[in-house]
């Protein structure tokens, strides 16, 4: 996750123990375990075109039950994660999600929710706030027509905005999540306008990861990505005047592009922040548990490195698993452009996108940096 506001303006202080989506501060390396993204159910009330988990209108068979979920939370505490993010599917469609949030908070965990927002009534927002949830991120895919088309349900845009309002009114920190693709990229300015209009303090732009129903064919071109980042850099400065923080995720080339957009005098401090962040976090600073207890290096990963029904999350995380070991030393395994990039230590590319294109350790197809920039130039 790249904190555009912090890198460009350095207005947010660095807190090594908490990620931005839960605390408003950048997630850098520190004395803590991984961010835990827990997909608590595969069931969803919508059918989004780019869903990375390929969610459905029914729960996956044999999802973790409440007792198993409690055991997972008890063990997760031992990893000292900066945050546990409840995701899905749609996490709020699971009947015990609020109770599980309450339990996690009671154990000392910071809890966030990643949701489509349509189920957050005023009463539900009150219950989420009482549970101690620190942050609610709601996905908005574009203007109303675009969003409803992506979500395959008319009215989902208005329900999502109402859910955001209800969460905000209940005193919970809120943010808009926007996954850019070739169908909604033109809506980016209008979506950022929503932040100002509805006084939403955080915006996170997600680059498309080719998982679930999302494919490379849905992605924008790298030429368009450059244009988008130029716009976002300028927009970040405007949004900061309204107290709105901007981040991007799932493409660490963004940090390098921002670095090269700056005057030389600013670069050393920014490079230090990027180095502390360390690039792609899969299997290093982030871990995913799917609805059936499979443990994955990140929420987009297809294969599992274990299952919490057979071994605890902490045991799996601290094991000598071959894939986890390789991800934690990915520089030694990279091939192609990623392997020769000057900034490999602060990026490393997205291994999921590379894998979907045929080579787990090959170049990230969404890297939009020029060859000169990869060598340390500024163009």
C-alpha positions as a printed NumPy array, in Angstrom:
array([[  0.   ,   0.   ,   0.   ],
       [  1.461,   3.324,  -1.122],
       [  0.529,   6.421,   0.852],
       [  0.449,   9.035,  -1.891],
       [ -0.41 ,  11.859,   0.488],
       [  2.422,  11.017,   2.837],
       [  4.985,  10.57 ,   0.089],
       [  4.026,  13.75 ,  -1.741],
       [  3.3  ,  16.016,   1.208],
       [  4.62 ,  14.073,   4.206],
       [  1.692,  15.268,   6.285],
       [  1.073,  11.932,   8.019],
       [  3.435,  10.631,  10.67 ],
       [  4.894,   7.159,  10.311],
       [  3.566,   4.593,  12.771],
       [  5.251,   1.222,  12.333],
       [  2.5  ,  -0.69 ,  14.076],
       [ -0.648,   0.225,  12.176],
       [ -1.675,   0.14 ,   8.513],
       [ -3.368,   3.115,   6.939],
       [ -6.758,   1.517,   6.343],
       [ -7.201,   0.989,  10.052],
       [ -5.402,   3.921,  11.584],
       [ -4.783,   6.675,   9.073],
       [ -1.035,   6.032,   9.121],
       [  1.3  ,   4.265,   6.764],
       [  1.991,   0.587,   7.227],
       [  5.742,   0.185,   7.413],
       [  7.922,  -2.557,   8.791],
       [  8.038,  -2.804,  12.555],
       [  7.91 ,  -5.231,  15.432],
       [  4.648,  -6.853,  14.498],
       [  3.297,  -9.712,  12.477],
       [  1.361,  -9.653,   9.229],
       [ -1.798,  -7.788,   8.402],
       [ -4.479, -10.491,   8.474],
       [ -7.108, -10.349,   5.744],
       [ -9.822, -12.823,   6.67 ],
       [-12.37 , -13.699,   4.011],
       [-15.04 , -14.84 ,   6.448],
       [-17.503, -16.039,   3.794],
       [-17.752, -16.558,   0.072],
       [-21.404, -15.56 ,   0.121],
       [-22.321, -12.148,  -1.261],
       [-25.515, -10.286,  -2.01 ],
       [-23.984,  -8.863,  -5.22 ],
       [-22.229, -10.382,  -8.239],
       [-19.367,  -8.04 ,  -9.079],
       [-17.644,  -8.412, -12.438],
       [-14.133,  -8.178, -10.975],
       [-14.534, -10.125,  -7.709],
       [-11.188, -11.66 ,  -6.787],
       [-12.765, -14.43 ,  -4.705],
       [-15.467, -15.271,  -7.28 ],
       [-18.115, -14.802,  -4.588],
       [-21.545, -16.391,  -4.96 ],
       [-25.079, -16.135,  -3.584],
       [-24.403, -19.018,  -1.195],
       [-21.706, -19.719,   1.347],
       [-18.883, -22.06 ,   0.386],
       [-19.296, -25.567,   1.763],
       [-17.825, -26.157,   5.206],
       [-16.862, -22.587,   6.045],
       [-15.232, -22.022,   9.436],
       [-17.895, -22.073,  12.147],
       [-18.077, -19.71 ,  15.099],
       [-16.027, -21.897,  17.443],
       [-13.331, -22.354,  14.804],
       [-13.373, -18.614,  14.162],
       [-12.812, -17.933,  17.864],
       [ -9.824, -20.306,  17.868],
       [ -8.416, -18.536,  14.823],
       [ -8.727, -15.169,  16.55 ],
       [ -7.106, -16.505,  19.734],
       [ -4.144, -17.729,  17.715],
       [ -3.981, -14.616,  15.525],
       [ -3.35 , -12.523,  18.621],
       [ -0.023, -14.32 ,  19.121],
       [  1.206, -12.961,  15.775],
       [  0.656,  -9.357,  16.951],
       [ -0.917,  -8.25 ,  13.661],
       [ -1.353,  -4.503,  13.163],
       [ -4.923,  -5.16 ,  12.032],
       [ -7.37 ,  -7.928,  11.185],
       [ -9.492,  -7.023,   8.174],
       [-12.803,  -8.839,   7.81 ],
       [-13.553,  -9.343,   4.131],
       [-15.482, -11.735,   1.918],
       [-17.587, -12.235,  -0.152],
       [-19.617,  -9.767,   1.811],
       [-18.565, -10.094,   5.466],
       [-21.743,  -8.529,   6.837],
       [-23.873, -11.231,   5.263],
       [-22.418, -13.75 ,   7.703],
       [-24.672, -13.872,  10.757],
       [-21.901, -13.807,  13.408],
       [-19.513, -11.275,  11.851],
       [-20.298,  -8.494,  14.327],
       [-19.907, -10.926,  17.217],
       [-16.559, -12.054,  15.801],
       [-15.454,  -8.432,  15.45 ],
       [-16.428,  -7.834,  19.075],
       [-14.466, -10.902,  20.141],
       [-11.386,  -9.871,  18.164],
       [-11.452,  -6.376,  19.651],
       [-11.829,  -7.863,  23.143],
       [ -8.594,  -9.765,  22.516],
       [ -6.778,  -6.542,  21.713],
       [ -6.894,  -6.678,  17.919],
       [ -7.617,  -3.695,  15.712],
       [-10.436,  -4.613,  13.355],
       [-11.433,  -3.225,   9.96 ],
       [-14.188,  -4.138,   7.521],
       [-13.954,  -4.385,   3.737],
       [-17.53 ,  -4.309,   2.48 ],
       [-19.787,  -3.364,  -0.411],
       [-21.662,  -1.139,   2.039],
       [-25.19 ,  -2.06 ,   0.947],
       [-26.097,  -3.781,   4.223],
       [-24.957,  -1.02 ,   6.563],
       [-28.22 ,   0.337,   7.873],
       [-28.203,   2.835,  10.718],
       [-28.79 ,  -0.001,  13.173],
       [-26.042,  -2.137,  11.665],
       [-23.649,   0.822,  11.737],
       [-24.404,   1.303,  15.434],
       [-23.67 ,  -2.383,  16.102],
       [-20.404,  -2.204,  14.149],
       [-19.351,   0.866,  16.122],
       [-20.259,  -0.809,  19.423],
       [-18.172,  -3.816,  18.375],
       [-15.153,  -1.532,  18.255],
       [-14.494,  -1.704,  14.503],
       [-11.875,   0.95 ,  13.684],
       [-12.401,   1.361,   9.96 ],
       [-14.959,   0.611,   7.263],
       [-13.82 ,   0.606,   3.638],
       [-16.603,   0.591,   1.034],
       [-16.019,  -0.292,  -2.608],
       [-17.264,   2.261,  -5.137],
       [-16.63 ,   1.229,  -8.742],
       [-17.518,   4.46 , -10.524],
       [-20.452,   6.783, -11.037],
       [-23.907,   5.345, -10.413],
       [-24.455,   3.698, -13.798],
       [-20.949,   2.216, -13.89 ],
       [-21.09 ,   0.983, -10.308],
       [-24.497,  -0.637, -10.686],
       [-23.395,  -2.346, -13.891],
       [-20.273,  -3.753, -12.212],
       [-22.243,  -4.889,  -9.182],
       [-25.009,  -6.323, -11.362],
       [-27.699,  -4.671,  -9.264],
       [-29.545,  -1.415,  -9.786],
       [-29.526,   0.761,  -6.712],
       [-26.311,  -0.712,  -5.289],
       [-24.488,   2.618,  -5.728],
       [-27.011,   4.522,  -3.648],
       [-27.075,   1.793,  -1.012],
       [-23.266,   1.847,  -0.808],
       [-23.2  ,   5.616,  -0.292],
       [-25.939,   5.32 ,   2.325],
       [-23.894,   2.647,   4.082],
       [-20.864,   4.93 ,   4.071],
       [-22.94 ,   7.747,   5.535],
       [-24.374,   5.509,   8.233],
       [-20.939,   4.234,   9.239],
       [-19.54 ,   7.761,   9.29 ],
       [-22.472,   9.045,  11.349],
       [-21.87 ,   6.215,  13.822],
       [-18.387,   7.575,  14.41 ],
       [-16.422,   4.994,  12.419],
       [-13.543,   6.017,  10.16 ],
       [-14.539,   5.439,   6.549],
       [-12.958,   5.267,   3.134],
       [-13.773,   4.63 ,  -0.511],
       [-12.04 ,   1.78 ,  -2.344],
       [-11.876,   2.034,  -6.14 ],
       [-10.515,  -0.835,  -8.255],
       [ -9.461,   0.706, -11.539],
       [-10.037,  -1.158, -14.806],
       [-10.675,  -0.273, -18.432],
       [-14.422,   0.033, -17.892],
       [-14.371,   2.524, -15.014],
       [-11.085,   4.432, -15.393],
       [-12.85 ,   7.496, -16.883],
       [-14.927,   7.748, -13.682],
       [-11.928,   8.36 , -11.418],
       [-12.367,  12.177, -11.229],
       [-16.059,  11.805, -10.401],
       [-15.34 ,   9.245,  -7.686],
       [-12.766,  11.515,  -6.073],
       [-15.376,  14.289,  -6.166],
       [-17.584,  12.024,  -4.015],
       [-14.971,  12.143,  -1.286],
       [-15.296,  15.896,  -0.99 ],
       [-19.073,  15.94 ,  -1.374],
       [-19.635,  13.328,   1.333],
       [-16.621,  14.246,   3.492],
       [-15.045,  10.794,   3.303],
       [-11.502,  11.1  ,   4.692],
       [ -9.762,   8.338,   2.79 ],
       [ -9.441,   7.134,  -0.799],
       [ -7.669,   3.951,  -1.836],
       [ -7.164,   3.168,  -5.502],
       [ -6.656,  -0.53 ,  -6.16 ],
       [ -4.842,  -1.717,  -9.257],
       [ -6.57 ,  -4.742, -10.766],
       [ -5.162,  -8.114,  -9.711],
       [ -5.973, -10.979, -12.054],
       [ -7.788, -13.299,  -9.653],
       [-11.267, -14.743,  -9.442],
       [-13.462, -13.065, -12.056],
       [-10.869, -10.358, -12.781],
       [ -8.766, -10.914, -15.893],
       [ -5.902,  -9.219, -17.679],
       [ -8.33 ,  -8.243, -20.436],
       [-10.158,  -6.017, -17.932],
       [ -7.03 ,  -4.066, -17.034],
       [ -6.087,  -0.634, -18.32 ],
       [ -3.026,  -0.234, -20.517],
       [  0.209,   0.875, -18.949],
       [  0.039,   4.062, -21.03 ],
       [ -3.308,   4.827, -19.393],
       [ -1.803,   3.935, -16.018],
       [  0.813,   6.648, -16.464],
       [ -1.907,   9.178, -17.29 ],
       [ -3.914,   8.036, -14.268],
       [ -0.965,   8.405, -11.913],
       [ -0.172,  11.885, -13.231],
       [ -3.766,  12.826, -12.511],
       [ -3.748,  11.198,  -9.087],
       [ -0.558,  12.962,  -8.048],
       [ -2.147,  16.331,  -8.808],
       [ -5.482,  15.334,  -7.297],
       [ -3.795,  14.171,  -4.105],
       [ -2.622,  17.681,  -3.41 ],
       [ -6.123,  19.09 ,  -3.912],
       [ -7.775,  16.422,  -1.774],
       [ -5.284,  17.079,   1.011],
       [ -6.716,  20.606,   1.29 ],
       [-10.003,  18.924,   2.231],
       [ -8.372,  16.621,   4.777],
       [ -8.624,  13.572,   2.486],
       [ -5.821,  11.044,   2.313],
       [ -4.993,   9.141,  -0.893],
       [ -3.421,   5.712,  -1.196],
       [ -2.88 ,   3.147,  -3.895],
       [ -2.417,  -0.573,  -3.508],
       [ -1.392,  -3.679,  -5.471],
       [  1.212,  -1.868,  -7.572],
       [  4.354,  -0.745,  -5.79 ],
       [  5.625,   0.899,  -8.953],
       [  3.4  ,   3.788,  -7.827],
       [  5.841,   4.694,  -5.082],
       [  8.725,   4.727,  -7.549],
       [  6.737,   6.822, -10.014],
       [  5.926,   9.319,  -7.255],
       [  9.581,   9.355,  -6.225],
       [ 10.644,  10.231,  -9.769],
       [  8.04 ,  12.99 , -10.004],
       [  9.734,  14.929,  -7.217],
       [ 12.549,  17.382,  -6.993],
       [ 15.874,  15.828,  -6.079],
       [ 15.872,  17.438,  -2.639],
       [ 12.776,  15.466,  -1.675],
       [ 13.89 ,  12.062,  -2.881],
       [ 16.053,  10.774,  -0.042],
       [ 13.285,  10.97 ,   2.56 ],
       [ 10.769,   9.377,   0.202],
       [ 13.184,   6.598,  -0.704],
       [ 13.664,   5.874,   2.985],
       [  9.911,   5.493,   3.429],
       [  9.653,   3.19 ,   0.424],
       [ 12.566,   1.104,   1.668],
       [ 10.91 ,   0.734,   5.062],
       [  7.715,  -0.404,   3.366],
       [  9.617,  -2.964,   1.325],
       [  7.417,  -3.602,  -1.695],
       [  4.908,  -6.394,  -2.274],
       [  3.795,  -7.769,   1.09 ],
       [  2.426, -11.178,   0.032],
       [  3.689, -13.812,   2.44 ],
       [  5.787, -11.213,   4.259],
       [  3.564,  -8.595,   5.865],
       [  0.157,  -9.848,   4.833],
       [ -1.649, -13.175,   5.047],
       [ -5.113, -14.298,   4.023],
       [ -7.432, -16.893,   5.499],
       [-10.178, -17.977,   3.118],
       [-13.71 , -19.017,   4.202],
       [-12.673, -22.658,   4.596],
       [ -9.555, -21.908,   6.63 ],
       [ -6.997, -22.133,   3.83 ],
       [ -4.02 , -19.872,   4.47 ],
       [ -2.745, -17.924,   1.463],
       [  0.137, -15.444,   1.015],
       [ -2.436, -12.755,   0.164],
       [ -6.134, -12.551,  -0.618],
       [ -5.521, -12.86 ,  -4.372],
       [ -3.422, -16.02 ,  -4.213],
       [ -4.919, -19.225,  -5.627],
       [ -2.854, -21.868,  -3.849],
       [ -2.731, -22.391,  -0.086],
       [  0.248, -22.895,   2.215],
       [ -1.795, -24.633,   4.914],
       [ -5.17 , -24.785,   6.63 ],
       [ -6.009, -23.614,  10.135],
       [ -8.028, -26.782,  10.734],
       [ -4.863, -28.856,  10.439],
       [ -2.339, -26.426,  11.892],
       [ -2.598, -23.054,  13.588],
       [ -2.137, -19.856,  11.595],
       [  0.897, -18.928,  13.686],
       [  2.501, -22.313,  13.067],
       [  1.926, -22.024,   9.329],
       [  3.214, -18.454,   9.235],
       [  6.371, -19.292,  11.167],
       [  7.046, -22.549,   9.303],
       [  9.711, -23.196,   6.692],
       [  7.086, -23.431,   3.959],
       [  8.87 , -23.322,   0.599],
       [  6.623, -20.734,  -1.043],
       [  6.623, -18.408,   1.972],
       [ 10.42 , -18.696,   2.169],
       [ 10.75 , -17.807,  -1.502],
       [  8.388, -14.832,  -1.196],
       [ 10.436, -13.563,   1.724],
       [ 13.537, -13.745,  -0.461],
       [ 11.87 , -12.942,  -3.781],
       [ 14.798, -10.919,  -5.088],
       [ 16.718, -14.187,  -5.472],
       [ 14.01 , -15.715,  -7.648],
       [ 12.81 , -12.888,  -9.895],
       [ 13.252, -13.004, -13.649],
       [ 12.844, -10.45 , -16.443],
       [ 12.4  ,  -6.714, -15.913],
       [ 11.666,  -7.059, -12.214],
       [ 15.004,  -8.801, -11.592],
       [ 17.068,  -6.011, -13.175],
       [ 15.144,  -3.02 , -11.801],
       [ 17.093,  -0.672,  -9.572],
       [ 14.072,  -0.524,  -7.269],
       [ 13.567,  -4.252,  -6.799],
       [ 13.964,  -3.905,  -3.014],
       [ 11.043,  -1.487,  -2.78 ],
       [  8.761,  -3.168,  -5.29 ],
       [  9.307,  -6.651,  -6.683],
       [  6.104,  -6.573,  -8.717],
       [  2.848,  -8.45 ,  -8.136],
       [  3.496, -12.183,  -8.188],
       [ -0.184, -13.016,  -8.726],
       [ -0.402, -10.969, -11.927],
       [  2.896, -12.428, -13.122],
       [  1.665, -15.949, -12.383],
       [ -1.567, -15.419, -14.294],
       [  0.555, -14.377, -17.287],
       [  2.523, -17.619, -17.104],
       [  5.532, -17.064, -14.834],
       [  5.267, -16.64 , -11.051],
       [  8.702, -15.013, -10.888],
       [  8.483, -13.119, -14.17 ],
       [  7.795,  -9.451, -14.838],
       [  4.646,  -7.833, -13.486],
       [  2.585,  -6.988, -16.61 ],
       [  1.234,  -3.887, -14.883],
       [  4.625,  -2.292, -14.365],
       [  4.406,   0.997, -16.229],
       [  7.877,   2.343, -15.406],
       [ 10.055,   3.242, -18.367],
       [ 13.382,   1.478, -18.802],
       [ 15.163,   4.704, -17.929],
       [ 13.134,   5.119, -14.747],
       [ 13.937,   1.542, -13.749],
       [ 17.608,   2.38 , -14.103],
       [ 17.18 ,   5.395, -11.826],
       [ 16.352,   8.095, -14.368],
       [ 13.37 ,  10.431, -14.13 ],
       [ 11.519,   9.914, -17.39 ]])
